[in-house]
């Protein structure tokens, strides 16, 4: 699953410890699986966002309050 690889790359590139990387990766995959199983939407949008202080995964941002948000803080590289 592409989500798994992308979440891992984002977390590792952000300098997260390995155990936090794995947890973030697992949370991202589970969020996608939950959205897919819900059957609410026919298609799904998965967004990966990186800001200075956090990384985020947003699943189905176009579904309003049903969107799933996962965020983890990261150390600033400045």
ABEGO torsion letter per residue (X at the ends): XAAAAAAAAAAAAAGBBAAAAAAAAAAAAAAAAAAAAAGABABBBBBBBBBAABBBBBBGAAAEAABBBBBBBBBBAX
